[in-house]
């Protein structure tokens, strides 16, 4: 009888110890062995957000972090199939049918809106409109407020290959926005005075803008935010009529609507790392906050991981609200 009691107590002790070993505190210690895979769809801002979230997840929750790179279609498919756990920037309007299908099939879960104040369209350096006293630049086009107003300034933005007409730098061929921009030119009736020029790549746009900006020369062209470009240079987005779905679908004759950029995870994350899901439900930034990190990265020749850690130090009041106190302390100590 005594032996049976001892054996029973030993068995109970093993059960209790096993339960303790599998229990979680707020920091998710019970999830420590899981490796979390982030998707990198190929642009700087998603990489920065990967490392902002990744630093919190590795240092605060004890997980390991991996990154899988690929195109938007490839990483989206990876998320659906579970090869990728987290996508920190799902530009939903660009993939809306696939995105909604994946949610309806319970392959992925949308946890939060990372930011939805992004903008894209035609920009000019602000000194073109307002001048820059410090640089000795006088206003060049003080009445330039809208895309339509570009027809007043063909000489200012002269096309070197077509004297007498202006030139606006568009998006590279093959980008979805290229068709939108080209149609806008016709809709606003400025294509007879301003040529729409397709550069070879994003890098070609940046080179064109940077050369003009550093020289204080006039420039007008396509870009989007948040990027290090819009964070580093003082640019003004030319106005267009407020977004109207019917008009936009008919002739692109309104502003391009902001894209809802979400944080989404594979549905398997509910079992794999539930505490991480709780954290990501609180994850919310803005285009301006994102651009700060991108600007820091560019100005300091920093990596995305270095920029993310700088950002976490700068915005402790924000991200500490996303996580429990013990997690926040671990992350702060690591920084």
C-alpha positions as CSV (number, residue, x, y, z in Angstrom):
1,X,0.0,0.0,0.0
2,X,2.9,2.3,0.9
3,X,4.6,1.6,-2.4
4,X,1.3,2.3,-4.3
5,X,0.9,5.7,-2.5
6,X,4.5,6.6,-3.4
7,X,4.0,5.6,-7.0
8,X,0.8,7.6,-7.2
9,X,2.4,10.7,-5.7
10,X,5.3,10.4,-8.1
11,X,2.9,10.2,-11.0
12,X,1.1,13.2,-9.8
13,X,4.4,15.1,-9.4
14,X,5.3,14.3,-13.1
15,X,1.9,15.5,-14.3
16,X,2.4,18.8,-12.3
17,X,5.9,19.3,-13.6
18,X,4.8,18.6,-17.2
19,X,2.0,21.1,-16.8
20,X,4.4,23.7,-15.5
21,X,6.8,23.0,-18.3
22,X,4.0,23.7,-20.9
23,X,2.5,26.7,-19.1
24,X,2.9,30.3,-20.5
25,X,3.3,33.6,-18.7
26,X,2.5,36.9,-20.4
27,X,5.8,36.7,-22.3
28,X,4.9,33.4,-23.9
29,X,7.8,31.4,-22.4
30,X,5.9,28.2,-23.3
31,X,6.4,29.0,-27.0
32,X,10.2,29.4,-26.8
33,X,11.1,26.7,-29.2
34,X,9.0,28.0,-32.1
35,X,10.7,29.7,-35.0
36,X,8.7,32.5,-36.6
37,X,9.1,33.1,-40.3
38,X,8.5,36.6,-41.7
39,X,7.8,37.3,-45.4
40,X,9.9,39.8,-47.2
41,X,8.1,40.9,-50.4
42,X,11.0,43.1,-51.6
43,X,10.7,46.7,-50.3
44,X,12.4,48.6,-47.5
45,X,9.4,49.4,-45.3
46,X,8.3,45.8,-44.9
47,X,11.8,44.8,-44.0
48,X,11.9,47.5,-41.3
49,X,8.6,46.4,-39.9
50,X,9.8,42.8,-39.9
51,X,12.7,43.7,-37.6
52,X,10.6,46.0,-35.4
53,X,8.2,43.1,-34.8
54,X,11.0,40.5,-35.0
55,X,13.0,42.2,-32.3
56,X,10.0,42.3,-29.9
57,X,9.2,38.6,-30.7
58,X,12.8,37.3,-30.3
59,X,13.8,39.4,-27.3
60,X,10.5,39.7,-25.6
61,X,8.9,36.4,-26.3
62,X,11.9,34.1,-26.7
63,X,11.3,33.0,-30.3
64,X,13.7,32.6,-33.1
65,X,13.2,34.6,-36.3
66,X,13.7,33.7,-40.0
67,X,12.9,35.7,-43.1
68,X,11.7,34.3,-46.5
69,X,12.1,36.6,-49.5
70,X,10.1,36.6,-52.7
71,X,7.6,38.5,-54.8
72,X,4.3,39.6,-53.5
73,X,2.5,36.6,-55.2
74,X,5.1,34.2,-53.9
75,X,5.1,35.4,-50.3
76,X,1.3,35.7,-50.2
77,X,1.1,32.0,-51.3
78,X,3.7,31.1,-48.7
79,X,1.6,32.8,-46.0
80,X,-1.5,30.8,-47.2
81,X,0.4,27.5,-47.1
82,X,2.1,28.1,-43.8
83,X,5.7,28.4,-45.1
84,X,5.5,32.0,-43.9
85,X,4.0,32.9,-40.5
86,X,3.7,36.7,-40.7
87,X,3.4,39.4,-43.3
88,X,3.9,42.8,-41.8
89,X,2.7,44.7,-44.9
90,X,-0.1,43.3,-46.9
91,X,-1.0,46.0,-49.4
92,X,-4.5,44.6,-49.6
93,X,-5.9,46.7,-52.5
94,X,-3.2,45.3,-54.8
95,X,-4.2,41.7,-54.1
96,X,-7.8,42.1,-52.8
97,X,-9.3,39.0,-54.5
98,X,-6.5,36.6,-53.4
99,X,-6.4,38.2,-49.9
100,X,-10.2,37.9,-49.3
101,X,-10.2,34.3,-50.6
102,X,-7.4,33.4,-48.2
103,X,-9.3,34.8,-45.3
104,X,-12.6,33.2,-46.3
105,X,-10.8,29.8,-46.5
106,X,-9.4,30.4,-43.1
107,X,-5.8,30.1,-44.4
108,X,-4.8,33.5,-43.0
109,X,-6.0,35.9,-40.4
110,X,-5.9,39.7,-40.6
111,X,-4.7,41.0,-37.2
112,X,-4.4,44.7,-37.5
113,X,-4.0,47.7,-39.9
114,X,-0.3,48.6,-39.8
115,X,-1.0,51.9,-41.6
116,X,-3.6,53.3,-44.1
117,X,-2.4,56.9,-44.6
118,X,-0.1,56.1,-47.5
119,X,-0.2,58.2,-50.6
120,X,0.9,57.9,-54.2
121,X,0.7,60.2,-57.2
122,X,2.7,63.0,-58.8
123,X,5.1,64.9,-56.5
124,X,7.3,68.0,-56.8
125,X,10.0,69.3,-54.5
126,X,8.3,71.8,-52.2
127,X,10.8,74.5,-53.2
128,X,9.3,74.4,-56.8
129,X,6.2,76.0,-55.3
130,X,7.4,77.8,-52.2
131,X,11.1,78.4,-52.9
132,X,13.8,77.8,-50.3
133,X,15.3,80.9,-48.7
134,X,18.2,79.0,-47.1
135,X,19.2,77.6,-50.4
136,X,18.6,80.8,-52.3
137,X,15.9,79.2,-54.4
138,X,13.0,81.4,-55.6
139,X,9.5,79.9,-56.2
140,X,9.3,78.5,-59.7
141,X,5.6,77.6,-59.9
142,X,3.8,79.4,-57.1
143,X,0.4,78.6,-58.6
144,X,1.1,74.9,-59.0
145,X,-1.3,73.1,-56.7
146,X,-3.0,70.3,-58.8
147,X,-2.0,67.8,-61.4
148,X,-4.1,69.8,-63.9
149,X,-2.0,72.9,-63.1
150,X,1.0,71.2,-64.8
151,X,-0.3,72.4,-68.1
152,X,0.7,75.9,-67.1
153,X,4.4,75.0,-66.8
154,X,5.5,72.9,-69.8
155,X,8.7,75.1,-70.1
156,X,9.6,74.6,-66.4
157,X,9.5,70.8,-66.7
158,X,10.8,70.7,-70.2
159,X,11.3,67.4,-71.9
160,X,14.9,67.3,-73.1
161,X,13.9,65.1,-76.0
162,X,10.9,67.1,-77.0
163,X,11.5,70.9,-76.6
164,X,8.4,72.9,-76.1
165,X,6.7,70.2,-74.2
166,X,7.0,69.3,-70.5
167,X,7.8,65.9,-69.0
168,X,6.5,64.1,-66.0
169,X,8.4,61.0,-64.7
170,X,5.9,58.1,-64.5
171,X,6.1,54.6,-63.1
172,X,8.1,51.9,-64.7
173,X,6.3,49.8,-67.4
174,X,4.7,46.8,-65.9
175,X,3.7,48.4,-62.6
176,X,0.0,48.4,-61.9
177,X,0.0,52.1,-61.3
178,X,1.6,52.9,-64.7
179,X,-1.7,52.5,-66.5
180,X,-3.5,54.6,-63.8
181,X,-1.0,57.5,-64.2
182,X,-1.0,57.4,-68.0
183,X,-4.8,57.5,-68.1
184,X,-4.8,60.5,-65.6
185,X,-2.8,62.5,-68.1
186,X,-5.5,62.1,-70.7
187,X,-8.4,62.6,-68.3
188,X,-7.0,65.9,-67.0
189,X,-6.2,67.0,-70.6
190,X,-2.6,67.7,-70.1
191,X,-1.1,65.1,-72.3
192,X,-0.9,67.6,-75.2
193,X,1.5,69.8,-73.3
194,X,3.2,67.3,-70.9
195,X,4.8,64.0,-72.0
196,X,4.4,60.9,-69.7
197,X,7.9,59.3,-69.5
198,X,8.4,55.8,-68.2
199,X,11.7,55.2,-66.4
200,X,13.3,51.9,-66.4
201,X,13.0,51.2,-62.7
202,X,12.3,52.6,-59.3
203,X,16.1,53.4,-59.0
204,X,15.8,55.5,-62.1
205,X,13.1,57.6,-60.6
206,X,15.1,58.1,-57.4
207,X,18.3,59.0,-59.4
208,X,16.3,61.6,-61.4
209,X,14.7,63.1,-58.3
210,X,17.9,63.1,-56.2
211,X,20.0,64.8,-59.0
212,X,17.3,67.5,-59.4
213,X,16.8,68.0,-55.7
214,X,20.5,68.4,-54.9
215,X,20.8,70.9,-57.7
216,X,17.7,72.8,-56.7
217,X,16.2,72.1,-60.2
218,X,12.5,71.6,-61.1
219,X,11.2,68.1,-61.1
220,X,7.8,66.4,-61.2
221,X,7.2,62.7,-61.1
222,X,5.6,59.6,-59.5
223,X,6.4,58.3,-56.1
224,X,4.7,56.8,-53.1
225,X,4.9,56.9,-49.3
226,X,6.1,55.7,-46.9
227,X,9.6,55.5,-48.4
228,X,13.0,57.0,-47.4
229,X,12.5,59.3,-50.4
230,X,9.4,60.9,-49.0
231,X,10.9,60.9,-45.5
232,X,14.2,62.5,-46.5
233,X,13.2,65.0,-49.1
234,X,10.7,67.9,-48.7
235,X,8.1,67.0,-51.3
236,X,4.6,68.1,-52.1
237,X,2.0,65.7,-53.5
238,X,0.0,67.5,-56.2
239,X,-3.8,67.6,-55.5
240,X,-6.4,65.8,-57.4
241,X,-10.2,65.5,-56.8
242,X,-11.2,63.5,-53.8
243,X,-11.4,59.8,-54.4
244,X,-14.7,58.6,-55.9
245,X,-14.9,54.9,-56.8
246,X,-17.1,55.3,-59.8
247,X,-15.0,58.1,-61.4
248,X,-11.7,56.4,-60.5
249,X,-12.8,53.1,-62.2
250,X,-14.1,55.0,-65.2
251,X,-11.2,57.3,-66.1
252,X,-8.8,57.5,-63.1
253,X,-9.8,61.1,-62.6
254,X,-9.5,61.3,-58.8
255,X,-6.7,60.8,-56.3
256,X,-5.4,57.3,-55.9
257,X,-7.1,55.9,-52.7
258,X,-4.9,55.0,-49.8
259,X,-4.1,51.4,-49.6
260,X,-5.0,49.5,-46.4
261,X,-1.8,47.9,-45.3
262,X,-2.5,45.1,-42.8
263,X,-0.6,42.7,-40.6
264,X,-1.7,39.1,-41.5
265,X,-0.6,35.7,-40.2
266,X,-1.1,32.1,-41.2
267,X,-4.0,30.7,-39.3
268,X,-1.6,28.1,-37.8
269,X,-0.1,30.9,-35.6
270,X,-3.1,30.5,-33.2
271,X,-1.6,27.2,-32.0
272,X,2.0,28.0,-32.8
273,X,2.4,31.3,-30.9
274,X,-0.9,32.7,-29.5
275,X,0.9,35.4,-27.4
276,X,2.5,36.7,-30.6
277,X,-0.9,37.0,-32.1
278,X,-2.1,39.1,-29.1
279,X,0.9,41.4,-29.6
280,X,0.3,41.8,-33.4
281,X,-3.3,42.6,-32.9
282,X,-2.1,45.8,-31.2
283,X,0.5,46.7,-33.9
284,X,-0.3,50.0,-35.5
285,X,2.0,52.7,-37.0
286,X,1.7,55.3,-39.7
287,X,3.3,56.3,-43.0
288,X,5.2,59.1,-41.1
289,X,6.5,56.8,-38.4
290,X,7.6,54.3,-41.0
291,X,9.3,57.0,-43.1
292,X,11.3,58.0,-40.0
293,X,13.0,54.6,-39.9
294,X,13.6,54.6,-43.6
295,X,15.1,58.1,-43.5
296,X,17.4,57.0,-40.7
297,X,18.5,54.0,-42.6
298,X,19.4,56.0,-45.7
299,X,21.1,58.9,-43.9
300,X,23.2,56.5,-41.7
301,X,23.8,53.8,-44.2
302,X,22.1,51.5,-41.7
303,X,20.6,48.0,-42.2
304,X,16.9,47.4,-41.7
305,X,17.6,45.7,-38.4
306,X,19.7,48.7,-37.1
307,X,17.0,51.1,-38.3
308,X,14.3,49.0,-36.5
309,X,16.3,49.1,-33.2
310,X,16.8,52.8,-33.5
311,X,13.0,53.2,-34.1
312,X,12.2,51.1,-31.0
313,X,14.4,53.4,-28.9
314,X,12.8,56.5,-30.4
315,X,9.2,55.3,-29.9
316,X,9.2,53.4,-26.7
317,X,6.0,55.1,-25.6
318,X,4.2,53.6,-28.5
319,X,5.4,50.0,-28.8
320,X,5.4,49.3,-25.1
321,X,1.6,49.7,-25.2
322,X,1.4,46.7,-27.6
323,X,2.9,44.2,-25.1
324,X,2.8,43.2,-21.4
325,X,5.2,45.0,-19.1
326,X,7.5,41.9,-18.6
327,X,7.9,41.6,-22.4
328,X,8.5,45.4,-22.8
329,X,11.2,45.2,-20.1
330,X,13.0,42.3,-21.8
331,X,13.0,44.2,-25.1
332,X,14.2,47.5,-23.5
333,X,17.0,45.6,-21.7
334,X,18.1,44.1,-25.0
335,X,18.3,47.5,-26.7
